[in-house]
Amino acid sequence: MTPKIVRHIAELREEIAVFRRLNPENAQVGLVPTMGYLHEGHASLIRRSSQENGLTVLSIFVNPLQFGPTEDYDRYPRDEARDVAVAKAAGASIVFMPSVEEMYPEPNRTTVSVSGLTDRLCGASRPGHFDGVATVVSKLFHIVLPDHAYFGMKDAQQVAVVARMTRDLNLPIDIVPCPTVRESDGLAKSSRNVYLNPDERKQALVLSQSLAQVPGWLEDGMTEAELVVRIRGKIRSQPLANIEYVEVLTYPDLAPPVPDRPLSESKEPLLVALAVRFGKTRLIDNMLMFPAEVN
């Protein structure tokens, strides 16, 4: 079934209200927030939502608040027809595609900020980014009032930030983290992959290849500092790779692990997170580890 295209907040609220009224036995609503240029990672979120809810709202909005002044807002890939085709195939009920003027009709004077969790990783290198994310996600939550919201773990920091915001604000929404979807050769699917030239695309495989070696390195009793050195060395084997960060943090609190203690002894989940530029393209990837379950 072709999803209904909605561009205005009032119309979306009315569509959802009618659905809930007419479907009291299956009235749950799922939300999949995206910035469009959909790929299989997004499609997997839509499919899961459509399996678990009576109505799935896919939002497509390139949010200017989460882009810095030197970042790629204007060149961020957009393809409405392609996105609608992906949404239809994956089972979305409604595609919400508001304009910037619809989402921000006046200069924005209210923002949502999640302290602590946004000081590291992408938050350190992209000041204000997660304030923009938290603000737009909060707006979407209040517009849609979903029962469940689906986010990919490729951006594990975003999942942690949104989940904490939801708890802190007592929003009755279940945040559903979903696994990272990868290309057949291991590269994490991303809308920005289209920017990579053939050499950059080939060398970008070092991200997933580095992460694949982490479990073995943990078995060797490495500390956080030792593991970071080992991963950086692996990534630097590719001449086009420009490392922005390699970090190991507890999850979901995003705190440093105990220094000088083997990571294999951690009682908390560990996030190994990477951000690397290949040419002008910034890629992120990560692995979530559960050492306590192994030992």
C-alpha contacts under 8 A as a table, 3 or more apart, distances in Angstrom:
res1	aa1	res2	aa2	distance
1	M	88	K	6.54
1	M	91	G	7.49
2	T	88	K	5.34
2	T	93	S	7.65
3	P	84	V	7.69
3	P	87	A	7.25
3	P	88	K	5.92
3	P	91	G	7.80
3	P	92	A	5.92
3	P	93	S	4.72
3	P	94	I	4.95
3	P	95	V	6.31
4	K	93	S	6.47
4	K	94	I	4.74
4	K	95	V	6.11
5	I	94	I	6.03
5	I	95	V	4.98
5	I	96	F	6.17
5	I	97	M	7.25
6	V	11	E	6.83
6	V	12	L	6.23
6	V	94	I	7.01
6	V	95	V	6.11
6	V	96	F	4.86
6	V	97	M	6.21
6	V	98	P	7.53
7	R	11	E	7.70
7	R	12	L	7.73
7	R	96	F	5.71
7	R	97	M	4.92
7	R	98	P	4.46
7	R	99	S	7.18
8	H	11	E	5.46
8	H	12	L	6.35
8	H	96	F	7.82
8	H	97	M	7.92
8	H	98	P	5.99
8	H	102	E	6.67
9	I	12	L	5.12
9	I	13	R	6.22
9	I	98	P	7.65
9	I	102	E	7.41
9	I	143	I	6.86
10	A	13	R	5.23
10	A	14	E	6.28
11	E	14	E	5.08
11	E	15	E	6.17
12	L	15	E	5.09
12	L	16	I	6.27
12	L	96	F	7.35
12	L	143	I	7.95
12	L	144	V	7.51
13	R	16	I	5.24
13	R	17	A	6.10
13	R	143	I	6.68
13	R	144	V	6.55
14	E	17	A	5.04
14	E	18	V	6.12
15	E	18	V	5.26
15	E	19	F	6.23
16	I	19	F	5.03
16	I	20	R	6.21
16	I	144	V	7.42
17	A	20	R	5.23
17	A	21	R	6.15
18	V	21	R	5.09
18	V	22	L	6.10
19	F	22	L	5.26
19	F	23	N	5.91
19	F	27	A	7.03
19	F	55	L	7.72
20	R	23	N	5.21
20	R	24	P	5.97
20	R	26	N	7.96
20	R	27	A	4.88
20	R	28	Q	7.64
21	R	24	P	6.08
21	R	27	A	7.86
23	N	26	N	5.43
23	N	27	A	5.27
24	P	27	A	5.26
26	N	53	N	7.31
26	N	54	G	5.41
27	A	53	N	7.50
27	A	54	G	5.80
27	A	55	L	7.41
28	Q	53	N	5.07
28	Q	54	G	5.47
28	Q	55	L	6.59
28	Q	146	P	7.40
28	Q	147	D	5.90
29	V	53	N	5.47
29	V	54	G	6.13
29	V	55	L	4.86
29	V	56	T	5.83
29	V	57	V	7.37
29	V	145	L	7.92
29	V	146	P	4.97
29	V	147	D	5.38
29	V	148	H	6.66
30	G	49	S	5.53
30	G	50	S	7.46
30	G	52	E	7.75
30	G	53	N	5.78
30	G	54	G	7.90
30	G	55	L	6.22
30	G	56	T	4.69
30	G	57	V	6.11
30	G	146	P	5.45
30	G	147	D	5.98
30	G	148	H	4.81
30	G	149	A	5.68
30	G	150	Y	7.53
31	L	49	S	7.38
31	L	56	T	5.86
31	L	57	V	4.85
31	L	58	L	5.95
31	L	59	S	7.45
31	L	144	V	7.53
31	L	146	P	5.97
31	L	148	H	6.31
31	L	149	A	4.68
31	L	150	Y	6.37
32	V	45	L	6.70
32	V	46	I	6.45
32	V	49	S	7.63
32	V	56	T	7.48
32	V	57	V	6.28
32	V	58	L	4.82
32	V	59	S	6.24
32	V	149	A	5.90
32	V	150	Y	5.21
32	V	151	F	6.98
33	P	58	L	6.05
33	P	59	S	4.87
33	P	60	I	6.68
33	P	137	V	7.53
33	P	140	L	7.92
33	P	149	A	7.73
33	P	150	Y	7.40
33	P	151	F	7.51
34	T	42	H	7.61
34	T	58	L	7.29
34	T	59	S	5.75
34	T	60	I	5.09
34	T	61	F	6.53
34	T	62	V	7.90
35	M	59	S	7.59
35	M	60	I	4.91
35	M	61	F	4.76
35	M	62	V	4.66
35	M	63	N	7.20
36	G	60	I	4.99
36	G	61	F	6.70
36	G	62	V	7.20
36	G	77	P	7.98
36	G	78	R	6.54
36	G	79	D	7.54
36	G	80	E	7.78
36	G	83	D	6.48
37	Y	77	P	6.10
37	Y	78	R	5.41
37	Y	79	D	5.85
37	Y	80	E	7.67
37	Y	82	R	7.47
37	Y	83	D	6.02
37	Y	191	S	5.96
38	L	41	G	7.70
38	L	42	H	5.76
38	L	43	A	7.18
38	L	82	R	7.73
38	L	83	D	5.57
38	L	86	V	6.84
38	L	191	S	6.97
39	H	42	H	5.50
39	H	43	A	6.32
39	H	86	V	7.69
39	H	189	K	7.11
39	H	190	S	7.31
39	H	191	S	7.03
40	E	43	A	4.76
40	E	44	S	6.05
40	E	181	V	6.99
40	E	189	K	7.35
41	G	44	S	5.29
41	G	45	L	6.76
41	G	152	G	7.33
41	G	180	T	6.86
41	G	181	V	5.05
41	G	182	R	7.72
41	G	189	K	6.34
41	G	190	S	7.84
42	H	45	L	5.22
42	H	46	I	6.42
42	H	152	G	7.81
43	A	46	I	5.03
43	A	47	R	6.12
43	A	86	V	6.77
43	A	87	A	7.00
43	A	90	A	5.55
44	S	47	R	5.13
44	S	48	R	6.22
44	S	90	A	7.48
44	S	181	V	7.98
45	L	48	R	5.22
45	L	49	S	6.20
45	L	150	Y	6.07
45	L	151	F	7.07
45	L	152	G	7.32
45	L	178	C	6.97
46	I	49	S	5.13
46	I	50	S	6.09
46	I	56	T	7.24
46	I	58	L	7.31
46	I	87	A	7.36
46	I	90	A	5.85
46	I	91	G	6.56
46	I	92	A	6.15
47	R	50	S	5.10
47	R	51	Q	6.23
47	R	90	A	5.23
47	R	91	G	6.08
47	R	92	A	7.70
48	R	51	Q	5.13
48	R	52	E	6.31
49	S	52	E	5.13
49	S	53	N	5.82
49	S	56	T	6.08
49	S	148	H	7.89
49	S	150	Y	7.18
50	S	53	N	5.43
50	S	54	G	6.84
50	S	55	L	6.75
50	S	56	T	5.68
50	S	91	G	6.00
50	S	92	A	6.65
51	Q	54	G	7.99
53	N	56	T	6.57
55	L	92	A	7.69
55	L	93	S	5.82
55	L	94	I	7.87
56	T	91	G	7.78
56	T	92	A	5.25
56	T	93	S	5.11
56	T	94	I	6.46
57	V	92	A	6.31
57	V	93	S	6.04
57	V	94	I	4.84
57	V	95	V	5.96
57	V	96	F	6.92
58	L	87	A	7.60
58	L	92	A	6.34
58	L	93	S	7.76
58	L	94	I	6.15
58	L	95	V	4.83
58	L	96	F	6.06
59	S	95	V	5.78
59	S	96	F	4.59
59	S	97	M	6.07
60	I	95	V	7.19
60	I	96	F	6.13
60	I	97	M	5.07
60	I	98	P	7.53
61	F	97	M	6.08
61	F	98	P	6.53
61	F	99	S	7.50
61	F	100	V	7.99
62	V	73	Y	7.62
62	V	76	Y	7.97
63	N	66	Q	6.05
63	N	67	F	7.51
63	N	100	V	7.58
63	N	132	G	7.55
63	N	133	V	7.94
63	N	136	V	7.19
64	P	67	F	5.52
64	P	73	Y	6.64
64	P	100	V	7.94
64	P	132	G	7.77
65	L	68	G	7.84
65	L	129	H	7.19
65	L	131	D	7.78
65	L	132	G	4.48
65	L	133	V	7.41
65	L	136	V	7.97
66	Q	128	G	6.78
66	Q	129	H	4.33
66	Q	130	F	6.56
66	Q	131	D	7.10
66	Q	132	G	4.19
66	Q	133	V	5.76
67	F	71	E	5.79
67	F	72	D	7.18
67	F	73	Y	6.08
67	F	129	H	6.20
67	F	132	G	7.80
68	G	71	E	5.18
68	G	126	R	6.90
68	G	127	P	7.49
68	G	128	G	7.50
68	G	129	H	7.09
72	D	75	R	5.28
72	D	76	Y	5.62
73	Y	76	Y	5.22
76	Y	192	R	7.80
77	P	191	S	7.17
77	P	192	R	7.67
79	D	82	R	5.47
79	D	83	D	6.18
80	E	83	D	5.07
80	E	84	V	6.22
81	A	84	V	5.26
81	A	85	A	6.34
82	R	85	A	5.13
82	R	86	V	6.34
83	D	86	V	5.14
83	D	87	A	6.09
84	V	87	A	4.94
84	V	88	K	6.07
84	V	95	V	7.47
85	A	88	K	5.16
85	A	89	A	6.28
86	V	89	A	5.20
86	V	90	A	6.13
87	A	90	A	5.21
87	A	91	G	6.16
87	A	92	A	5.27
87	A	95	V	7.51
88	K	91	G	5.31
88	K	92	A	5.89
88	K	93	S	7.98
89	A	92	A	7.93
92	A	95	V	6.99
98	P	101	E	7.97
98	P	102	E	5.79
98	P	103	M	6.57
99	S	102	E	5.07
99	S	103	M	6.49
100	V	103	M	5.26
100	V	104	Y	5.80
100	V	105	P	7.62
101	E	104	Y	5.08
101	E	105	P	4.73
101	E	106	E	7.81
102	E	105	P	5.63
104	Y	107	P	6.69
104	Y	108	N	6.50
108	N	111	T	7.44
111	T	131	D	6.55
111	T	132	G	7.37
111	T	134	A	7.87
111	T	135	T	5.35
112	V	131	D	5.70
112	V	132	G	7.63
112	V	134	A	5.56
112	V	135	T	4.78
112	V	138	S	7.60
113	S	130	F	7.30
113	S	131	D	4.90
113	S	134	A	6.55
113	S	135	T	7.53
114	V	117	L	6.60
114	V	118	T	6.58
114	V	130	F	7.78
114	V	131	D	7.19
114	V	134	A	7.50
114	V	161	V	6.59
114	V	164	R	7.61
114	V	165	M	6.47
115	S	118	T	5.98
115	S	119	D	7.24
116	G	119	D	5.49
117	L	120	R	6.84
117	L	157	Q	7.60
117	L	160	A	7.51
117	L	161	V	6.34
117	L	253	D	6.64
117	L	254	L	6.00
118	T	121	L	7.64
118	T	122	C	7.66
118	T	123	G	4.79
118	T	124	A	7.22
118	T	130	F	6.43
118	T	157	Q	7.85
118	T	161	V	7.26
119	D	123	G	5.24
119	D	124	A	5.28
120	R	123	G	5.24
120	R	124	A	4.80
120	R	125	S	7.96
120	R	254	L	7.75
121	L	124	A	5.62
121	L	125	S	6.98
121	L	157	Q	7.73
121	L	245	Y	6.89
121	L	247	E	7.31
121	L	273	A	7.62
121	L	275	A	7.98
122	C	125	S	5.31
122	C	126	R	5.71
122	C	129	H	7.99
122	C	157	Q	7.85
122	C	275	A	7.74
123	G	126	R	5.12
123	G	127	P	5.76
123	G	128	G	7.25
123	G	129	H	6.42
123	G	130	F	6.45
124	A	127	P	6.09
125	S	244	E	7.97
126	R	129	H	5.50
127	P	130	F	7.79
128	G	131	D	5.17
128	G	132	G	6.41
129	H	132	G	5.27
129	H	133	V	6.40
130	F	133	V	4.68
130	F	134	A	5.86
130	F	158	Q	7.52
130	F	161	V	7.77
131	D	134	A	5.20
131	D	135	T	5.97
132	G	135	T	5.16
132	G	136	V	6.20
133	V	136	V	5.45
133	V	137	V	6.03
133	V	158	Q	7.86
134	A	137	V	5.21
134	A	138	S	5.90
134	A	161	V	7.40
134	A	162	V	6.45
134	A	165	M	7.37
135	T	138	S	5.16
135	T	139	K	6.24
136	V	139	K	4.99
136	V	140	L	6.17
137	V	140	L	5.00
137	V	141	F	6.05
137	V	162	V	7.64
138	S	141	F	5.04
138	S	142	H	6.27
139	K	142	H	5.20
139	K	143	I	6.12
140	L	143	I	4.98
140	L	144	V	5.93
140	L	145	L	7.84
141	F	144	V	5.38
141	F	145	L	5.20
141	F	146	P	6.52
142	H	145	L	5.32
145	L	173	I	7.85
146	P	149	A	6.70
146	P	173	I	6.40
147	D	172	P	7.07
147	D	173	I	5.03
147	D	174	D	6.21
148	H	173	I	5.44
148	H	174	D	4.62
148	H	175	I	5.93
148	H	176	V	6.78
149	A	173	I	6.97
149	A	174	D	6.29
149	A	175	I	5.09
149	A	176	V	5.92
150	Y	175	I	6.21
150	Y	176	V	4.84
150	Y	177	P	6.12
150	Y	178	C	6.95
151	F	159	V	6.43
151	F	175	I	7.53
151	F	176	V	6.32
151	F	177	P	5.19
151	F	178	C	6.02
152	G	155	D	6.44
152	G	156	A	7.49
152	G	159	V	7.47
152	G	177	P	5.79
152	G	178	C	4.79
152	G	179	P	6.00
152	G	180	T	5.94
153	M	156	A	4.64
153	M	159	V	6.69
153	M	177	P	5.98
153	M	178	C	5.72
153	M	179	P	5.47
153	M	180	T	5.39
154	K	179	P	7.38
154	K	180	T	5.00
154	K	181	V	7.92
154	K	188	A	7.37
154	K	284	I	7.41
154	K	285	D	5.94
154	K	286	N	6.56
155	D	158	Q	5.39
155	D	159	V	6.61
155	D	284	I	7.43
155	D	285	D	7.38
155	D	286	N	7.87
156	A	159	V	5.05
156	A	160	A	6.27
156	A	286	N	7.44
157	Q	160	A	5.07
157	Q	161	V	6.14
157	Q	254	L	7.96
158	Q	161	V	5.06
158	Q	162	V	6.06
159	V	162	V	5.27
159	V	163	A	5.99
159	V	177	P	6.79
160	A	163	A	5.20
160	A	164	R	6.11
160	A	251	Y	7.94
160	A	252	P	5.55
160	A	253	D	7.55
161	V	164	R	5.24
161	V	165	M	6.12
162	V	165	M	5.08
162	V	166	T	6.09
162	V	175	I	7.87
163	A	166	T	5.11
163	A	167	R	6.30
163	A	175	I	6.11
164	R	167	R	5.13
164	R	168	D	5.98
165	M	168	D	5.14
165	M	169	L	6.04
166	T	169	L	5.39
166	T	170	N	6.03
166	T	171	L	5.19
166	T	172	P	7.79
166	T	173	I	7.11
167	R	170	N	5.04
167	R	171	L	6.43
168	D	171	L	7.91
180	T	188	A	6.82
180	T	189	K	7.81
181	V	188	A	6.11
181	V	189	K	5.99
182	R	185	D	7.62
182	R	186	G	5.34
182	R	187	L	5.41
182	R	188	A	4.27
182	R	189	K	5.15
183	E	186	G	5.20
183	E	187	L	5.27
183	E	188	A	6.23
183	E	189	K	6.16
184	S	187	L	7.57
185	D	205	L	7.48
186	G	205	L	6.72
186	G	208	S	5.84
186	G	209	Q	7.65
187	L	204	A	7.18
187	L	205	L	5.64
187	L	207	L	7.50
187	L	208	S	6.13
188	A	208	S	7.54
188	A	285	D	6.81
189	K	193	N	7.18
190	S	193	N	5.41
191	S	194	V	6.58
192	R	195	Y	5.68
192	R	196	L	7.73
192	R	281	T	6.91
192	R	282	R	7.74
192	R	283	L	7.58
193	N	196	L	5.59
193	N	201	R	7.65
193	N	281	T	7.77
195	Y	280	K	8.00
195	Y	281	T	6.32
196	L	199	D	7.83
196	L	200	E	5.46
196	L	201	R	5.36
196	L	278	F	7.39
196	L	279	G	7.77
196	L	281	T	6.64
197	N	200	E	5.28
197	N	201	R	5.96
198	P	201	R	5.05
198	P	202	K	6.22
199	D	202	K	5.20
199	D	203	Q	6.24
200	E	203	Q	5.16
200	E	204	A	5.93
200	E	240	L	6.72
200	E	278	F	5.76
200	E	279	G	7.23
201	R	204	A	5.20
201	R	205	L	7.14
202	K	205	L	5.90
203	Q	206	V	5.98
203	Q	238	Q	6.01
203	Q	240	L	7.10
203	Q	241	A	7.45
204	A	207	L	6.02
204	A	241	A	7.50
204	A	278	F	7.14
205	L	208	S	5.74
205	L	209	Q	6.21
206	V	209	Q	4.85
206	V	210	S	5.81
206	V	234	K	7.36
206	V	235	I	5.85
206	V	238	Q	7.38
207	L	210	S	5.29
207	L	211	L	6.42
207	L	235	I	6.83
207	L	274	L	7.49
207	L	285	D	6.81
208	S	211	L	5.08
208	S	212	A	6.08
208	S	285	D	7.31
209	Q	212	A	5.12
209	Q	213	Q	6.72
210	S	213	Q	5.46
210	S	214	V	6.86
210	S	231	I	6.05
210	S	234	K	6.35
210	S	235	I	6.99
211	L	214	V	5.24
211	L	231	I	7.88
211	L	272	V	7.72
211	L	286	N	7.12
211	L	287	M	6.46
212	A	215	P	7.06
213	Q	216	G	5.64
213	Q	217	W	6.40
214	V	217	W	5.01
214	V	218	L	6.13
214	V	227	L	7.84
215	P	218	L	5.13
215	P	219	E	6.42
216	G	219	E	5.11
216	G	220	D	6.66
217	W	220	D	5.11
217	W	221	G	7.11
217	W	222	M	6.43
217	W	227	L	7.18
218	L	221	G	5.34
218	L	222	M	5.49
218	L	227	L	7.80
218	L	262	P	7.66
218	L	263	L	6.35
218	L	264	S	5.61
219	E	222	M	7.49
219	E	264	S	6.61
221	G	262	P	5.07
221	G	263	L	6.80
221	G	264	S	6.26
222	M	225	A	7.94
222	M	226	E	5.66
222	M	227	L	5.89
222	M	262	P	5.21
222	M	263	L	6.24
222	M	264	S	7.63
223	T	226	E	5.21
223	T	227	L	6.14
223	T	259	P	7.26
223	T	260	D	5.55
223	T	261	R	5.62
223	T	262	P	4.41
223	T	263	L	5.36
224	E	227	L	5.22
224	E	228	V	6.23
224	E	248	V	6.36
224	E	257	P	7.17
224	E	259	P	6.96
224	E	260	D	7.19
224	E	261	R	7.80
224	E	262	P	7.32
224	E	263	L	6.36
225	A	228	V	5.27
225	A	229	V	6.34
225	A	259	P	7.98
225	A	260	D	7.72
226	E	229	V	5.19
226	E	230	R	6.26
227	L	230	R	5.05
227	L	231	I	6.18
228	V	231	I	5.18
228	V	232	R	6.04
228	V	246	V	6.22
228	V	247	E	6.60
228	V	248	V	7.40
229	V	232	R	5.20
229	V	233	G	6.15
230	R	233	G	5.21
230	R	234	K	6.38
231	I	234	K	5.10
231	I	235	I	6.26
231	I	246	V	7.48
232	R	235	I	5.16
232	R	236	R	6.02
232	R	243	I	7.75
232	R	246	V	6.97
233	G	236	R	5.15
233	G	237	S	6.53
234	K	237	S	5.45
234	K	238	Q	7.94
235	I	238	Q	6.00
235	I	241	A	6.76
235	I	243	I	7.78
236	R	239	P	6.48
236	R	241	A	6.32
236	R	242	N	7.76
236	R	243	I	7.91
238	Q	241	A	5.63
240	L	278	F	5.67
240	L	279	G	6.90
241	A	276	V	6.36
241	A	277	R	5.92
241	A	278	F	5.24
241	A	279	G	7.89
242	N	276	V	5.54
242	N	277	R	4.99
242	N	278	F	6.36
243	I	246	V	7.47
243	I	275	A	6.41
243	I	276	V	4.42
243	I	277	R	6.33
244	E	274	L	7.72
244	E	275	A	5.33
244	E	276	V	5.27
244	E	277	R	7.05
245	Y	273	A	7.82
245	Y	274	L	5.71
245	Y	275	A	5.31
245	Y	276	V	6.97
246	V	272	V	7.45
246	V	273	A	5.87
246	V	274	L	4.71
246	V	275	A	6.74
247	E	271	L	7.95
247	E	272	V	5.90
247	E	273	A	5.41
247	E	274	L	6.68
248	V	256	P	7.00
248	V	257	P	7.41
248	V	270	L	6.67
248	V	271	L	5.60
248	V	272	V	4.57
248	V	273	A	6.39
249	L	254	L	5.11
249	L	255	A	5.27
249	L	256	P	4.88
249	L	257	P	5.89
249	L	270	L	5.63
249	L	271	L	5.25
249	L	272	V	6.70
250	T	253	D	6.02
250	T	254	L	5.04
250	T	255	A	5.26
250	T	256	P	6.27
250	T	257	P	6.02
250	T	268	E	6.23
250	T	269	P	5.73
250	T	270	L	4.49
250	T	271	L	5.94
251	Y	254	L	5.26
251	Y	255	A	7.47
251	Y	268	E	7.09
251	Y	269	P	5.37
251	Y	270	L	5.48
251	Y	271	L	5.85
251	Y	288	L	7.96
252	P	269	P	7.82
254	L	271	L	7.87
256	P	259	P	7.80
257	P	263	L	7.71
257	P	266	S	7.67
258	V	261	R	5.88
261	R	265	E	7.21
262	P	265	E	5.67
262	P	266	S	7.47
263	L	266	S	5.35
263	L	291	P	7.46
264	S	291	P	5.28
264	S	292	A	7.53
264	S	295	N	7.55
265	E	291	P	6.62
265	E	292	A	6.94
265	E	295	N	7.71
266	S	269	P	7.38
266	S	270	L	7.84
266	S	291	P	6.00
266	S	292	A	6.37
267	K	291	P	6.86
267	K	292	A	5.22
268	E	290	F	6.94
268	E	291	P	7.45
268	E	292	A	7.05
269	P	288	L	6.85
269	P	289	M	5.57
269	P	290	F	4.64
269	P	291	P	6.76
269	P	292	A	7.78
270	L	288	L	5.72
270	L	289	M	4.99
270	L	290	F	6.41
270	L	291	P	7.71
271	L	286	N	6.81
271	L	287	M	5.83
271	L	288	L	4.63
271	L	289	M	6.29
272	V	286	N	5.39
272	V	287	M	5.21
272	V	288	L	6.41
272	V	289	M	7.74
273	A	284	I	7.49
273	A	285	D	6.05
273	A	286	N	4.26
273	A	287	M	6.62
274	L	284	I	5.50
274	L	285	D	5.34
274	L	286	N	5.97
275	A	282	R	6.88
275	A	283	L	5.66
275	A	284	I	4.40
275	A	285	D	6.71
276	V	282	R	5.79
276	V	283	L	5.47
276	V	284	I	6.51
277	R	280	K	6.49
277	R	281	T	5.38
277	R	282	R	4.29
277	R	283	L	6.06
278	F	281	T	5.29
278	F	282	R	6.49
278	F	283	L	7.71
290	F	293	E	5.65
290	F	294	V	6.97
291	P	294	V	5.17
291	P	295	N	6.36
292	A	295	N	5.35
